[in-house]
Amino acid sequence: MGSEALTRLAEERVDHRFKGLPPDADGLTVAELAAQRRNLFRDGFTTPVLALSAERLAHNLALMETYTARHGLAFAPHGKTSMAPQLFRRQIEHGAWGITLALPHQVRVARAFGVQRVFLANELVDAAALRWIAGELAADPEFRFVCYVDSVRGVELMDAALAGTARPVDVVVELGAGEGARTGVRSEADARAVADAVAGAGSLRLVGVAGYEAQVPDVSPERVRRWLERLVALAVEFDREGRFAEASEIVVSAGGSEWFDAVADVFAGVPGLSLPVLKLLRSGAYVSHDDVHYRRLTPFNRVPEEGALEPAFRLWAQVVSRPSPAEAFVNAGKRDAAHDLDLPVAHVVRRDGTERPATGVEVTALSDQHLWLRTGPGAEVEVGDWIAFGLSHPCTSFDKWQLIPVAEADGTVVDYIRTFF
C-alpha cells in the first residue's frame, strides 16, 4: 500500500475536528501525539471517547489470517466496515488478497492509499465513476478491479460508459440469495442472460460468480449451504460453457461475517475447473468484532475449536446526571454510539482510577447526546463516573468517529486510526 499517503495521515494536525482528544493536543501532529503515549484516563482525553483495544485488534487480525489460510480461502475483507486505510494496510499485511468495497467513493479512498486489488460488491452503473475506474486501470497495470453485474440493463450502461477504454473491466455475475433477498439475479436463467450480455460487451470481461449468503430468506445453515452450492454449480456451468475463456482465473466469492464457516465448507468442494479458482471470502466486521450482534452470530460460536474473535471497541462516557436512584444519564448518544441493531451495553464503571463491573446498569434509550441508563439498587453510579460501553454493529460505530485512539489494556494510547466516510 501507499506508504507516502499513510505517512501524511500521521502528519495531520490534531484540532477541534476530532472528538474526545485532549484539548491541549491541538496543533500537534497525530504522530507527535501518538509518540507521547498518553493515557486514555489520566492525560486529558475528554468524554465521550471511542477507543479500540490494541491487543484485541491484533488478535482479530491474526485469527482471520490463520482461519482463511487454513481453509484455502483468499480474503478481501469488506472495507466499508472501517473505511480506515491504516486498517486496510494491516489487513493486507495479514495476508488479505485485497479489499472489498461498496461504492465508488470508497474505491477512491482505497486507491488514494495504494490498495492494488479491489472487489466492488455492487453493480456499478455511474458513468463518471466508471470512467474514473477505467482511468485507474489504464494508468496502473498492477491494479485489479472486479465488480458485480446483475442485470442486462446494467451491463449495457457499463459498456456504454466504458466504450473505447484500454482495459476491460472484470465482472462477476451476482446470484441473488432468493426471492425477497437483496440484489442479484433471481434465477440461473437470468444469470445466463446477464453473462450473454457481458460476452457481447467489448469493455467487460466475465471472470466469475459471487453473492452474499446472509440475505437468504428464513436463513438457516441448510438454506445457506444450498445457496452456496447453487453458486458453485453456476461457476461450474459457466466454465463448462466456456464463458471464462478470457479470464486468467475464476473468481467464486461469498461471505459476510455470519456464515463464513459454511462458505469455507462448501468452497472446499469446488471441483477442478479449466482455470485456477480464486475462492474469495469478504467478511469485514471481524476487525473490531462487537459485543452484541456479531458476538451472537459469529461462526466461531459453531466452531469454537477454530478460535474466537474479541470485541475491540469501548465507548467511554461520563455520568452527567443522576436525577433519581433508578436513573442516570451519560454524555454519549446517537452521534457517538451505534444503535441501529442493538443498544450499547454497559461493561465497566471507573472512578478515581479504579474499575469495577457495571452491575445493575442498563441502557434503555438514546437521545442525540445522551444514553439513558436504568440503575438497579447495587449500581453505585455517581455523577462524574466514567462508564465503558460495548457496541453492536461495527459498521455504524466506525462512521461516527474520524480519529480513534488505539489503547493498550492499561489505557496507554499507542496509535490513532483515521476514518474516511
C-alpha positions as CSV (number, residue, x, y, z in Angstrom):
1,M,0.0,0.0,0.0
2,G,1.0,3.6,-0.4
3,S,3.3,4.4,2.5
4,E,3.5,8.1,1.5
5,A,-0.2,8.7,1.9
6,L,-0.2,6.8,5.2
7,T,2.7,8.9,6.4
8,R,0.7,12.1,5.5
9,L,-2.0,10.8,7.8
10,A,0.5,10.9,10.7
11,E,1.4,14.4,9.7
12,E,-2.2,15.7,10.1
13,R,-2.7,18.3,12.8
14,V,-4.9,17.5,15.8
15,D,-7.7,20.0,16.3
16,H,-11.4,20.5,17.0
17,R,-12.5,18.1,14.3
18,F,-11.6,15.1,16.3
19,K,-13.9,14.2,19.2
20,G,-12.5,13.0,22.6
21,L,-8.9,14.0,22.1
22,P,-7.1,16.2,24.7
23,P,-7.7,19.9,24.1
24,D,-4.1,20.6,24.9
25,A,-3.0,18.4,21.9
26,D,-4.3,21.0,19.4
27,G,-1.6,21.7,16.9
28,L,0.4,18.5,17.4
29,T,0.6,16.1,14.6
30,V,-1.0,12.7,15.0
31,A,2.5,11.2,15.0
32,E,3.6,13.6,17.8
33,L,0.6,12.8,19.9
34,A,1.0,9.1,19.4
35,A,4.7,9.4,20.4
36,Q,3.6,10.9,23.8
37,R,1.8,7.6,24.6
38,R,-0.8,9.4,26.7
39,N,-3.1,7.5,29.0
40,L,-6.7,7.5,28.0
41,F,-7.9,8.1,31.6
42,R,-5.2,10.4,33.0
43,D,-3.9,12.5,30.2
44,G,-6.6,14.9,29.1
45,F,-8.9,12.8,26.9
46,T,-12.5,14.1,27.1
47,T,-15.7,12.2,27.1
48,P,-17.3,10.7,25.1
49,V,-14.3,9.0,23.5
50,L,-14.3,5.8,21.5
51,A,-11.2,3.6,21.8
52,L,-10.0,0.4,20.1
53,S,-8.2,-2.2,22.1
54,A,-4.7,-2.7,20.7
55,E,-4.4,-6.3,21.9
56,R,-7.9,-7.3,20.6
57,L,-7.4,-5.7,17.3
58,A,-4.1,-7.6,16.8
59,H,-5.8,-10.8,17.9
60,N,-8.7,-10.5,15.4
61,L,-6.4,-9.7,12.5
62,A,-4.2,-12.7,13.3
63,L,-7.1,-15.0,13.8
64,M,-8.8,-14.4,10.4
65,E,-5.4,-14.6,8.7
66,T,-4.9,-18.1,10.2
67,Y,-8.5,-19.1,9.5
68,T,-8.5,-18.2,5.8
69,A,-5.1,-19.8,5.2
70,R,-6.2,-23.0,7.0
71,H,-9.3,-23.2,4.7
72,G,-7.6,-22.3,1.4
73,L,-9.5,-19.1,1.1
74,A,-8.4,-15.8,-0.4
75,F,-9.6,-12.9,1.7
76,A,-10.9,-9.5,0.7
77,P,-12.3,-8.1,3.9
78,H,-15.1,-5.5,3.4
79,G,-13.5,-2.1,3.9
80,K,-16.9,-0.3,4.3
81,T,-16.8,-1.6,7.9
82,S,-14.0,0.7,9.0
83,M,-13.1,2.9,5.9
84,A,-9.7,3.2,7.7
85,P,-6.7,2.9,5.3
86,Q,-4.4,2.1,8.3
87,L,-6.6,-1.0,9.0
88,F,-6.6,-1.8,5.3
89,R,-2.8,-1.9,5.4
90,R,-2.8,-4.2,8.5
91,Q,-5.4,-6.5,6.9
92,I,-3.2,-6.8,3.7
93,E,-0.1,-7.3,5.9
94,H,-2.1,-10.2,7.5
95,G,-2.5,-11.9,4.1
96,A,-5.6,-10.3,2.6
97,W,-5.8,-10.6,-1.2
98,G,-7.3,-7.1,-1.4
99,I,-10.2,-5.0,0.0
100,T,-13.9,-5.3,-0.7
101,L,-15.8,-2.0,-1.1
102,A,-19.4,-1.0,-1.9
103,L,-19.3,2.5,-3.5
104,P,-17.1,4.5,-5.9
105,H,-16.1,7.0,-3.2
106,Q,-14.8,4.1,-1.1
107,V,-12.7,2.9,-4.1
108,R,-11.3,6.4,-4.4
109,V,-10.2,6.3,-0.8
110,A,-8.6,2.9,-1.2
111,R,-6.8,3.9,-4.4
112,A,-5.5,7.1,-2.7
113,F,-3.8,4.9,-0.2
114,G,-2.4,2.5,-2.7
115,V,-4.8,-0.5,-2.5
116,Q,-4.0,-2.6,-5.5
117,R,-6.9,-5.1,-5.5
118,V,-10.5,-4.1,-5.1
119,F,-13.6,-6.2,-5.2
120,L,-16.7,-3.9,-5.5
121,A,-19.7,-5.8,-4.1
122,N,-22.2,-3.8,-6.2
123,E,-23.2,-3.3,-9.8
124,L,-21.6,0.0,-10.8
125,V,-23.6,2.0,-13.4
126,D,-22.5,5.5,-12.6
127,A,-20.8,6.7,-15.9
128,A,-18.5,9.2,-14.2
129,A,-17.3,6.6,-11.7
130,L,-16.8,4.0,-14.4
131,R,-14.7,6.4,-16.5
132,W,-12.6,7.1,-13.4
133,I,-12.1,3.3,-12.8
134,A,-11.1,2.9,-16.5
135,G,-8.5,5.7,-16.0
136,E,-7.1,3.9,-12.9
137,L,-6.9,0.6,-14.8
138,A,-5.2,2.3,-17.8
139,A,-2.7,4.2,-15.6
140,D,-1.7,1.2,-13.4
141,P,-1.2,-2.2,-14.9
142,E,-1.0,-3.7,-11.4
143,F,-4.4,-2.5,-10.4
144,R,-7.0,-5.3,-10.2
145,F,-10.7,-4.4,-10.0
146,V,-13.7,-6.7,-10.0
147,C,-17.3,-5.8,-9.6
148,Y,-20.8,-7.3,-9.7
149,V,-23.2,-7.3,-12.6
150,D,-26.8,-8.5,-12.0
151,S,-28.8,-7.1,-15.0
152,V,-28.7,-6.8,-18.7
153,R,-29.6,-3.2,-18.4
154,G,-26.6,-2.7,-16.0
155,V,-24.3,-4.3,-18.5
156,E,-25.5,-2.1,-21.3
157,L,-25.0,1.1,-19.1
158,M,-21.5,-0.1,-18.1
159,D,-20.5,-0.9,-21.7
160,A,-21.7,2.5,-23.0
161,A,-19.8,4.4,-20.3
162,L,-16.6,2.4,-20.9
163,A,-16.6,2.5,-24.7
164,G,-13.1,2.8,-26.0
165,T,-11.3,2.1,-22.7
166,A,-7.9,0.4,-22.8
167,R,-8.5,-2.5,-20.4
168,P,-11.7,-4.4,-19.9
169,V,-13.4,-4.2,-16.5
170,D,-13.6,-7.6,-14.8
171,V,-17.1,-8.5,-13.6
172,V,-18.8,-11.4,-11.7
173,V,-22.4,-12.3,-12.1
174,E,-24.1,-11.8,-8.7
175,L,-26.5,-14.6,-7.8
176,G,-29.2,-13.4,-5.5
177,A,-30.0,-15.3,-2.4
178,G,-33.6,-15.9,-3.3
179,E,-36.9,-14.0,-3.6
180,G,-37.1,-11.2,-1.1
181,A,-33.3,-11.1,-0.8
182,R,-31.3,-8.0,-1.7
183,T,-29.5,-7.6,-5.1
184,G,-28.5,-10.3,-7.6
185,V,-30.2,-12.3,-10.3
186,R,-33.1,-14.4,-9.1
187,S,-32.5,-17.5,-11.3
188,E,-29.9,-19.3,-13.2
189,A,-31.7,-18.4,-16.4
190,D,-31.3,-14.7,-15.5
191,A,-27.6,-15.3,-14.7
192,R,-27.1,-16.8,-18.2
193,A,-28.8,-13.8,-19.8
194,V,-26.5,-11.4,-17.9
195,A,-23.5,-13.5,-18.9
196,D,-24.6,-13.4,-22.5
197,A,-24.8,-9.6,-22.3
198,V,-21.3,-9.4,-20.8
199,A,-20.0,-11.6,-23.7
200,G,-21.4,-9.0,-26.1
201,A,-19.9,-6.0,-24.3
202,G,-16.5,-5.2,-25.6
203,S,-15.5,-3.3,-22.4
204,L,-16.3,-6.1,-19.9
205,R,-14.8,-9.4,-19.1
206,L,-16.6,-12.2,-17.2
207,V,-14.3,-13.7,-14.5
208,G,-16.6,-15.4,-12.1
209,V,-19.7,-15.5,-9.9
210,A,-20.5,-14.1,-6.4
211,G,-23.1,-13.2,-3.9
212,Y,-24.0,-12.6,-0.3
213,E,-25.4,-15.6,1.6
214,A,-26.6,-13.7,4.7
215,Q,-29.6,-12.5,2.6
216,V,-31.0,-16.0,2.2
217,P,-34.7,-15.7,3.3
218,D,-35.5,-17.5,6.5
219,V,-31.8,-18.0,6.9
220,S,-30.6,-21.3,8.4
221,P,-27.4,-23.4,7.9
222,E,-29.2,-25.7,5.5
223,R,-30.5,-22.8,3.4
224,V,-27.2,-21.1,3.3
225,R,-25.4,-24.3,2.2
226,R,-28.0,-24.9,-0.6
227,W,-27.5,-21.4,-1.9
228,L,-23.7,-21.7,-1.8
229,E,-24.0,-25.0,-3.7
230,R,-26.1,-23.2,-6.3
231,L,-23.3,-20.5,-6.6
232,V,-20.6,-23.2,-7.1
233,A,-22.8,-25.0,-9.6
234,L,-23.3,-21.8,-11.6
235,A,-19.5,-21.3,-11.8
236,V,-19.1,-24.9,-13.0
237,E,-21.8,-24.4,-15.6
238,F,-20.3,-21.2,-16.9
239,D,-16.9,-22.8,-17.1
240,R,-18.2,-25.8,-19.0
241,E,-19.8,-23.4,-21.5
242,G,-16.5,-21.5,-22.0
243,R,-17.8,-18.3,-20.5
244,F,-14.5,-17.6,-18.7
245,A,-12.3,-18.0,-21.8
246,E,-10.8,-14.5,-21.5
247,A,-10.1,-14.7,-17.7
248,S,-6.8,-15.7,-16.1
249,E,-8.6,-17.2,-13.0
250,I,-12.1,-17.9,-12.0
251,V,-13.5,-15.9,-9.0
252,V,-16.0,-17.6,-6.8
253,S,-16.9,-15.2,-3.9
254,A,-19.2,-15.0,-0.9
255,G,-19.0,-14.5,2.8
256,G,-20.2,-11.9,5.3
257,S,-19.4,-12.2,8.9
258,E,-22.2,-14.6,9.9
259,W,-21.7,-17.7,7.7
260,F,-18.1,-17.9,6.7
261,D,-17.8,-21.4,8.2
262,A,-20.4,-22.5,5.6
263,V,-18.6,-20.7,2.9
264,A,-15.3,-22.5,3.9
265,D,-17.1,-25.9,3.9
266,V,-18.8,-25.5,0.5
267,F,-15.9,-23.8,-1.2
268,A,-13.6,-26.7,-0.1
269,G,-15.6,-28.8,-2.5
270,V,-15.2,-26.6,-5.6
271,P,-14.2,-29.1,-8.3
272,G,-11.3,-28.6,-10.6
273,L,-12.1,-26.1,-13.4
274,S,-10.4,-25.0,-16.6
275,L,-8.5,-22.2,-14.8
276,P,-7.2,-21.6,-11.2
277,V,-10.1,-20.7,-8.8
278,L,-9.9,-17.7,-6.5
279,K,-12.1,-18.6,-3.6
280,L,-12.7,-15.2,-2.2
281,L,-14.1,-14.5,1.3
282,R,-15.3,-11.0,2.1
283,S,-16.1,-10.8,5.8
284,G,-15.4,-7.4,7.3
285,A,-16.8,-6.9,10.8
286,Y,-14.2,-9.2,12.3
287,V,-11.6,-6.5,12.5
288,S,-13.2,-4.9,15.6
289,H,-16.0,-7.5,16.1
290,D,-18.7,-6.3,18.6
291,D,-20.4,-7.0,21.9
292,V,-23.9,-8.0,20.7
293,H,-24.9,-8.6,17.1
294,Y,-21.8,-10.4,15.8
295,R,-20.8,-11.8,19.1
296,R,-24.2,-13.6,18.9
297,L,-23.9,-14.6,15.3
298,T,-20.2,-15.2,14.6
299,P,-19.5,-18.6,13.0
300,F,-16.8,-19.2,15.7
301,N,-19.7,-20.0,18.1
302,R,-20.4,-23.0,15.9
303,V,-16.7,-24.0,15.5
304,P,-15.1,-22.9,18.8
305,E,-12.1,-25.1,18.1
306,E,-11.1,-22.6,15.4
307,G,-10.8,-19.8,17.9
308,A,-12.8,-16.7,18.9
309,L,-13.0,-13.1,17.9
310,E,-12.8,-10.5,20.7
311,P,-14.8,-7.2,20.8
312,A,-12.3,-4.4,20.4
313,F,-14.4,-1.3,20.8
314,R,-15.1,0.6,24.1
315,L,-17.1,3.8,24.2
316,W,-16.2,5.7,27.4
317,A,-18.8,8.3,28.5
318,Q,-19.3,10.2,31.7
319,V,-22.3,10.3,34.1
320,V,-23.6,13.9,33.9
321,S,-26.9,13.5,35.7
322,R,-28.3,11.2,38.4
323,P,-31.8,12.5,38.8
324,S,-33.1,9.5,40.8
325,P,-31.8,6.2,42.3
326,A,-33.2,4.4,39.3
327,E,-31.9,6.8,36.6
328,A,-28.6,8.1,35.2
329,F,-27.6,9.8,32.1
330,V,-24.2,9.9,30.3
331,N,-22.9,12.3,27.7
332,A,-22.8,10.0,24.7
333,G,-25.7,9.4,22.3
334,K,-26.8,8.6,18.8
335,R,-24.0,10.8,17.4
336,D,-21.4,8.6,19.2
337,A,-22.7,5.1,19.6
338,A,-24.1,2.5,17.1
339,H,-27.7,1.9,17.8
340,D,-29.3,0.6,14.6
341,L,-29.2,-3.1,15.6
342,D,-28.9,-3.2,19.4
343,L,-28.4,-0.7,22.3
344,P,-25.0,-0.3,23.8
345,V,-24.1,-2.5,26.8
346,A,-22.5,-1.1,30.0
347,H,-19.4,-3.1,31.0
348,V,-17.3,-1.1,33.4
349,V,-17.6,1.8,35.9
350,R,-14.4,3.7,36.5
351,R,-14.0,6.1,39.5
352,D,-10.7,7.5,40.9
353,G,-8.6,5.1,38.9
354,T,-10.5,2.0,40.0
355,E,-12.6,-0.1,37.7
356,R,-15.5,-2.5,38.6
357,P,-18.2,-4.3,36.6
358,A,-21.2,-2.2,35.7
359,T,-23.5,-4.4,37.6
360,G,-27.1,-3.2,37.6
361,V,-26.6,-0.6,34.8
362,E,-28.7,-1.0,31.7
363,V,-29.0,1.3,28.6
364,T,-32.7,1.8,27.9
365,A,-32.7,4.5,25.2
366,L,-30.6,7.1,23.3
367,S,-31.0,10.8,22.6
368,D,-28.8,12.7,20.3
369,Q,-26.2,13.3,23.0
370,H,-27.3,11.1,26.0
371,L,-27.6,7.4,26.8
372,W,-30.4,6.8,29.2
373,L,-29.5,4.3,32.0
374,R,-31.6,2.3,34.3
375,T,-29.7,1.7,37.5
376,G,-30.5,-1.1,40.0
377,P,-30.1,-1.0,43.8
378,G,-26.5,-2.1,43.6
379,A,-25.3,0.0,40.8
380,E,-23.4,2.6,42.8
381,V,-23.2,5.1,40.0
382,E,-22.3,8.8,40.7
383,V,-22.1,11.9,38.6
384,G,-18.6,12.1,37.3
385,D,-18.1,8.3,36.9
386,W,-16.7,7.1,33.6
387,I,-18.6,4.1,32.1
388,A,-17.3,1.9,29.3
389,F,-19.9,0.6,26.8
390,G,-19.7,-2.2,24.4
391,L,-21.3,-1.6,21.0
392,S,-23.3,-3.6,18.4
393,H,-22.5,-3.4,14.7
394,P,-19.0,-2.1,13.8
395,C,-20.1,-0.6,10.5
396,T,-22.2,2.1,12.3
397,S,-19.6,2.6,15.0
398,F,-16.5,3.5,12.9
399,D,-18.5,6.0,10.9
400,K,-19.2,8.3,13.9
401,W,-15.5,8.9,14.7
402,Q,-12.9,10.5,12.4
403,L,-9.8,9.7,14.6
404,I,-10.0,6.7,17.0
405,P,-7.4,6.1,19.7
406,V,-5.9,2.6,19.9
407,A,-5.2,1.9,23.6
408,E,-3.4,-0.9,25.4
409,A,-5.1,-2.6,28.3
410,D,-3.7,-0.1,30.8
411,G,-5.0,2.8,28.8
412,T,-1.8,3.8,27.0
413,V,-2.7,5.1,23.6
414,V,-0.3,3.8,21.0
415,D,-1.9,4.8,17.7
416,Y,-4.8,6.7,16.2
417,I,-7.0,5.3,13.4
418,R,-8.3,7.8,10.8
419,T,-11.6,7.0,9.0
420,F,-13.0,8.3,5.7
421,F,-16.8,8.2,5.4
